[in-house]
Amino acid sequence: MAVTALLAAALLPAAPANAAPAPAARDEVLAGWTQPTAESTAAWQAARRDRDRWAAYRFDWSSDVCTHAPDTPAGFDFGDACRHHDFGYRNYADDLARHKARIDEVFRADLRRICDGHRLYAQPFCNGIAFTYYEAIRLQPRP
C-alpha cells in the first residue's frame, strides 16, 4: 500500500511554481480577502498585484478609488482602502445587502491602519478624516 502511494506520487506531475491557486470556492477566497484584519488586507493586496493567478475566479478588480471624495485628503493616502472597499462591493454585488456592514467595517479598519502609520501628532487629524469617509459610506442605504 505504501509502495503504491509512493509510486503514484512519483509518477504524478508536480504543479508548476506559478500554477493557479488551489481550487478553493470563490466565496471562500472572497470572504478571506474581505475581513477587517491586517492579514486579510495584505492577502488582498498580494492578490491584486498578481491578478492573473486569480483570473479563473473572475473577480472584479475595477475601482473608481474614493468615488466623490479626494483619494489623498490632506496628504493621507486613502486610495488602497477605497480600492479594497470597491473590490468588496463589486464582488458581492449580487448579495451586497448581506455583506455591506462587513465590507464597510473592512474600510474603517483599513483607514485606521493607514492613519496609524503616520506620525503620532498627525494621527488624530487623519482619524477624523477617516471617520468622515467611513460614516459617509456606512450611512448609504443598503441595496
MARVEX-978969 format. One line per 2 residues: number of its first residue (from 0); their letters; for each residue x, y, z of N, C-alpha, C. Coordinates in Angstrom, 2 decimals, m for minus. Atoms other than C-alpha are relative to their C-alpha. Layout:
BEGIN
NUM	a	X/Y/Z/X/Y/Z/X/Y/Z | ... .
***
This chain:
BEGIN
0	ma	0.83/m1.19/0.00/0.00/0.00/0.00/0.87/1.24/0.00 | m0.88/m1.16/m0.06/2.77/2.47/0.95/0.80/0.12/m1.28 .
2	vt	m0.76/m0.02/1.24/4.71/1.47/m2.16/m0.85/0.58/m1.12 | 0.91/m0.52/1.02/1.66/2.22/m4.33/m0.14/1.51/0.12 .
4	al	0.12/m1.44/m0.22/1.28/5.67/m2.77/1.26/0.72/m0.44 | m1.26/m0.61/0.41/4.97/6.44/m3.30/0.15/0.00/m1.51 .
6	la	m0.09/0.10/1.45/4.82/5.24/m6.91/m0.94/1.01/m0.66 | 0.96/m0.96/0.55/1.72/7.32/m7.60/0.52/1.42/0.16 .
8	aa	m0.53/m1.34/m0.24/3.34/10.39/m6.06/1.17/0.29/m0.93 | m1.15/m0.19/0.87/6.46/9.89/m8.15/m0.42/0.19/m1.45 .
10	ll	0.43/m0.06/1.39/4.52/9.50/m11.41/m0.88/1.21/m0.31 | 0.86/m1.15/0.25/2.13/12.43/m10.97/0.86/1.24/m0.24 .
12	pa	m0.81/m1.19/0.26/3.43/15.67/m12.46/m0.13/1.00/1.15 | 0.02/m1.03/m1.04/4.39/18.34/m9.97/m0.62/1.26/m0.57 .
14	ap	0.61/m1.25/0.42/2.45/21.59/m10.12/1.10/1.03/m0.22 | m1.01/m1.04/0.21/4.48/24.43/m11.64/m0.08/1.06/1.09 .
16	an	m0.07/m0.99/m1.07/5.57/27.18/m9.27/m1.02/1.12/m0.16 | 0.96/m1.08/0.23/3.25/29.73/m10.90/m1.39/m0.52/m0.32 .
18	aa	1.29/0.62/0.27/0.26/27.40/m11.01/m1.13/0.81/0.62 | 1.19/m0.65/m0.54/m3.24/28.64/m10.37/m0.20/m0.42/1.45 .
20	pa	0.22/0.35/m1.41/m4.38/28.67/m6.75/m0.77/m1.30/0.13 | 0.77/1.21/m0.27/m5.79/25.54/m5.20/m1.48/0.32/m0.21 .
22	pa	1.39/m0.28/0.34/m9.42/25.19/m6.21/m0.91/0.20/1.21 | 0.89/m0.37/m1.10/m10.98/26.84/m3.19/m1.23/0.66/m0.62 .
24	ar	1.22/m0.63/0.49/m14.50/28.06/m3.61/0.21/1.51/m0.08 | m0.14/m1.45/0.20/m14.68/31.63/m4.94/m0.48/0.76/1.24 .
26	de	0.54/m0.68/m1.17/m16.82/32.63/m1.97/0.95/m0.04/1.19 | m0.98/0.12/m1.09/m14.17/31.36/0.47/1.15/0.98/m0.19 .
28	vl	m1.10/m0.91/0.30/m11.42/33.32/m1.25/m0.46/1.43/0.22 | 0.54/m1.34/m0.14/m13.58/36.44/m1.42/m0.20/0.36/1.47 .
30	ag	0.20/m0.26/m1.43/m14.53/36.15/2.25/1.34/0.19/0.72 | m1.31/m0.13/m0.62/m10.88/35.72/3.19/0.65/1.35/m0.25 .
32	wt	m0.58/m1.29/0.36/m9.95/38.95/1.43/m0.84/1.18/0.48 | 0.89/m1.09/m0.42/m12.81/40.96/2.93/m0.33/m0.10/1.48 .
34	qp	0.12/m0.01/m1.46/m12.21/40.73/6.65/0.73/1.24/0.52 | m0.63/m1.23/m0.51/m11.24/43.73/8.82/1.32/m0.22/0.74 .
36	ta	m1.29/0.29/m0.64/m7.79/42.36/9.65/1.13/0.42/m0.93 | m1.18/m0.35/0.79/m4.33/43.38/8.52/0.40/m1.17/m0.91 .
38	es	m0.35/1.18/0.79/m3.75/39.81/7.30/m0.89/m0.12/m1.24 | 0.92/0.05/1.12/m6.85/39.90/5.10/0.35/1.06/m1.04 .
40	ta	m0.36/m1.08/0.92/m5.85/43.24/3.61/1.30/m0.32/m0.72 | m1.28/0.36/0.63/m2.29/42.02/2.97/m0.21/m1.08/m1.06 .
42	aw	0.27/1.06/0.97/m3.62/38.90/1.22/m0.68/0.58/m1.24 | 0.68/m0.65/1.12/m5.93/41.04/m0.94/1.00/0.81/m0.82 .
44	qa	m1.00/m0.80/0.72/m3.05/43.40/m1.82/0.94/m0.88/m0.81 | m0.87/0.93/0.73/m0.83/40.47/m2.79/m0.72/m0.56/m1.22 .
46	ar	0.78/0.52/1.12/m3.59/39.03/m4.97/m0.19/1.07/m1.06 | 0.20/m1.12/0.94/m4.18/42.43/m6.56/1.24/0.22/m0.85 .
48	rd	m1.25/m0.13/0.75/m0.52/42.55/m7.58/0.22/m1.17/m0.96 | m0.17/1.22/0.81/m0.83/39.05/m9.12/m1.37/m0.47/m0.50 .
50	rd	1.38/0.28/0.42/m4.33/39.20/m10.66/m0.12/m1.18/m0.95 | 0.07/1.10/0.95/m3.53/36.72/m13.41/m0.17/m1.35/0.70 .
52	rw	0.08/1.25/m0.76/m3.16/34.00/m10.80/m1.44/m0.30/0.41 | 1.37/0.14/m0.48/m6.79/34.60/m9.79/m1.04/0.17/m1.11 .
54	aa	0.89/m0.26/1.13/m8.29/35.02/m13.27/m1.18/m0.98/m0.06 | 1.08/1.00/0.06/m10.33/31.80/m13.02/m1.18/0.37/0.91 .
56	yr	1.05/m0.38/m0.95/m12.31/33.35/m10.16/m0.84/1.18/m0.50 | 0.72/m1.13/0.63/m13.40/36.30/m12.34/m0.37/1.10/0.99 .
58	fd	0.23/m1.10/m0.91/m13.03/38.90/m9.63/m0.05/1.31/m0.77 | 0.05/m1.34/0.57/m13.91/42.48/m10.49/0.97/0.86/0.79 .
60	ws	m1.06/m0.78/m0.64/m10.77/44.49/m9.68/m0.17/1.49/m0.28 | 0.15/m1.39/0.36/m12.11/47.76/m11.06/m0.29/0.87/1.22 .
62	sd	0.21/m0.92/m1.11/m12.24/50.82/m8.85/m0.04/1.42/m0.53 | m0.04/m1.44/0.27/m13.08/54.48/m9.04/0.66/0.69/1.19 .
64	vc	m0.76/m0.39/m1.20/m10.93/54.80/m5.90/m0.98/0.60/1.01 | 0.87/m0.53/m1.07/m12.63/57.17/m3.42/m1.25/0.71/m0.55 .
66	th	1.22/m0.47/0.65/m15.55/57.97/m5.78/m0.10/1.53/m0.02 | 0.23/m1.45/0.04/m16.71/61.54/m5.00/0.79/0.75/1.07 .
68	ap	m0.82/m0.62/m1.05/m14.07/62.30/m2.36/1.46/m0.07/m0.44 | m1.43/0.05/0.35/m10.34/63.04/m2.61/0.63/m1.33/0.46 .
70	dt	m0.72/1.25/m0.34/m8.10/59.94/m2.64/1.06/0.26/1.06 | m1.05/m0.35/m0.95/m5.47/61.77/m0.58/m0.36/1.29/0.76 .
72	pa	0.39/m1.21/m0.72/m7.25/64.21/1.72/1.12/0.43/0.97 | m1.05/m0.56/m0.87/m4.71/66.47/3.49/1.29/m0.81/m0.05 .
74	gf	m1.23/0.78/0.17/m1.96/64.20/2.15/m0.06/m1.42/0.54 | 0.15/1.38/m0.49/m3.30/60.98/3.76/m0.52/m0.84/m1.16 .
76	df	0.34/0.79/1.18/m3.40/58.34/1.02/m0.99/m1.12/0.36 | 1.06/0.97/m0.27/m6.72/56.50/1.35/m0.32/m0.86/m1.23 .
78	gd	0.28/0.69/1.25/m6.51/55.08/m2.19/m0.18/m1.51/0.13 | 0.11/1.45/m0.12/m5.87/51.44/m1.27/m1.21/m0.41/0.83 .
80	ac	1.20/0.32/m0.79/m8.61/51.48/1.38/m1.25/0.11/m0.88 | 1.15/m0.18/0.91/m11.05/52.78/m1.24/m0.04/m1.11/m1.04 .
82	rh	m0.04/1.10/0.98/m9.88/50.17/m3.79/m0.48/m1.30/0.64 | 0.40/1.21/m0.71/m10.34/47.40/m1.21/m1.52/0.01/0.22 .
84	hd	1.44/m0.15/m0.22/m13.82/48.71/m0.40/m0.75/m0.23/m1.31 | 0.63/0.21/1.31/m14.73/48.87/m4.11/0.03/m1.48/m0.37 .
86	fg	m0.13/1.42/0.30/m13.45/45.31/m4.52/m1.10/m0.79/0.72 | 1.05/0.69/m0.75/m15.79/44.10/m1.78/m1.38/0.27/m0.56 .
88	yr	1.32/m0.35/0.54/m18.81/45.98/m3.10/m0.24/m0.63/m1.37 | 0.19/0.51/1.37/m18.26/44.93/m6.71/m0.12/m1.52/m0.03 .
90	ny	0.02/1.46/0.04/m17.66/41.27/m5.94/m1.12/m0.61/0.83 | 1.20/0.44/m0.73/m20.59/41.00/m3.53/m1.24/0.68/m0.55 .
92	ad	1.09/m0.79/0.57/m22.85/43.00/m5.85/m1.34/m0.73/0.04 | 1.26/0.75/0.02/m25.45/40.23/m6.08/m0.59/m0.24/1.39 .
94	dl	0.46/0.26/m1.37/m25.70/39.90/m2.29/0.57/1.05/0.95 | m0.65/m1.04/m0.78/m24.37/43.23/m1.03/m0.74/0.31/1.29 .
96	ar	0.77/m0.31/m1.21/m27.18/43.77/1.46/0.48/m0.85/1.18 | m0.45/0.91/m1.05/m25.90/40.78/3.43/1.43/0.28/0.45 .
98	hk	m1.43/m0.17/m0.29/m22.21/41.79/3.29/0.42/1.45/0.21 | m0.35/m1.42/m0.04/m22.34/45.62/3.30/0.63/0.42/1.33 .
100	ar	m0.52/m0.42/m1.31/m21.78/46.09/7.04/1.44/m0.48/0.19 | m1.36/0.52/m0.16/m18.68/43.85/6.99/0.96/0.72/m0.95 .
102	id	m0.86/m0.68/0.97/m17.26/45.46/3.83/0.28/1.43/0.48 | m0.20/m1.35/m0.55/m17.79/48.89/5.40/0.95/m0.03/1.20 .
104	ev	m0.90/0.14/m1.14/m16.02/47.68/8.55/1.43/m0.26/m0.47 | m1.32/0.20/0.60/m13.09/46.48/6.39/0.58/1.36/m0.39 .
106	fr	m0.42/m1.34/0.40/m12.93/50.04/5.00/0.46/0.79/1.23 | m0.36/m0.72/m1.23/m12.89/51.50/8.52/1.33/m0.50/0.54 .
108	ad	m1.23/0.59/m0.52/m10.14/49.10/9.61/1.20/0.37/m0.88 | m1.08/m0.39/0.91/m8.04/49.84/6.50/0.38/1.46/0.22 .
110	lr	m0.27/m1.42/m0.25/m8.39/53.59/7.10/0.75/0.19/1.31 | m0.65/m0.11/m1.32/m7.40/53.18/10.74/1.46/m0.42/m0.10 .
112	ri	m1.39/0.44/0.15/m4.27/51.23/9.77/0.82/1.05/m0.76 | m0.70/m1.05/0.74/m3.35/53.94/7.27/0.36/1.15/0.95 .
114	cd	m0.24/m1.09/m0.95/m3.71/56.61/9.96/1.03/m0.39/1.05 | m0.97/0.47/m0.99/m1.76/54.51/12.47/1.43/0.03/m0.53 .
116	gh	m1.32/m0.03/0.61/1.14/54.55/10.01/0.62/1.39/m0.06 | m0.51/m1.38/0.02/1.53/58.32/10.33/0.57/0.37/1.37 .
118	rl	m0.58/m0.50/m1.26/3.40/60.26/12.98/m1.11/0.24/1.01 | 0.97/m0.08/m1.09/1.67/60.39/16.33/m0.80/1.30/m0.02 .
120	ya	0.72/m1.28/m0.01/0.81/64.09/16.05/m1.00/0.12/m1.14 | 0.91/m0.08/1.15/m0.93/63.54/12.66/m1.17/m0.99/0.11 .
122	qp	1.02/1.05/m0.08/m2.99/60.51/13.70/m1.39/0.51/0.35 | 1.36/m0.46/m0.30/m5.92/62.37/15.33/m0.67/0.69/m1.19 .
124	fc	0.55/m0.68/1.17/m6.40/64.57/12.26/m0.36/m1.02/m1.08 | 0.25/1.06/0.99/m6.10/61.56/9.93/m1.23/m0.82/0.39 .
126	ng	1.14/0.80/m0.45/m8.55/59.55/12.04/m1.32/0.76/m0.11 | 1.20/m0.81/0.16/m11.02/62.44/11.97/m0.51/m0.03/m1.44 .
128	ia	0.37/0.07/1.42/m10.98/62.49/8.17/m0.48/m1.41/m0.34 | 0.36/1.40/0.27/m11.09/58.68/8.04/m1.40/m0.31/0.53 .
130	ft	1.33/0.24/m0.57/m14.14/58.64/10.32/m1.07/0.62/m0.89 | 0.96/m0.64/0.91/m15.91/61.06/7.97/m0.21/m0.85/m1.25 .
132	yy	0.11/0.87/1.17/m15.15/58.81/4.99/m0.82/m1.24/0.35 | 0.72/1.22/m0.42/m16.35/55.74/6.88/m1.48/0.27/0.21 .
134	ea	1.41/m0.32/m0.27/m19.56/57.39/8.07/m0.76/0.28/m1.29 | 0.65/m0.30/1.27/m20.32/58.60/4.56/m0.44/m1.26/m0.71 .
136	ir	0.40/1.25/0.67/m20.31/55.06/3.17/m0.89/m0.86/0.88 | 0.81/0.81/m0.90/m21.79/53.43/6.26/m1.46/0.43/m0.03 .
138	lq	1.36/m0.52/m0.02/m24.83/55.69/6.11/m0.73/m0.11/m1.32 | 0.69/0.21/1.28/m25.54/54.95/2.47/m1.00/m1.13/0.17 .
140	pr	1.01/1.05/m0.16/m28.72/52.92/2.19/0.49/m1.34/m0.53 | m0.34/1.36/0.45/m28.34/49.20/1.87/m0.80/m0.28/m1.28 .
142	p	0.68/0.34/1.27/m29.21/47.84/m1.59/m1.22/m0.88/0.23 .
***
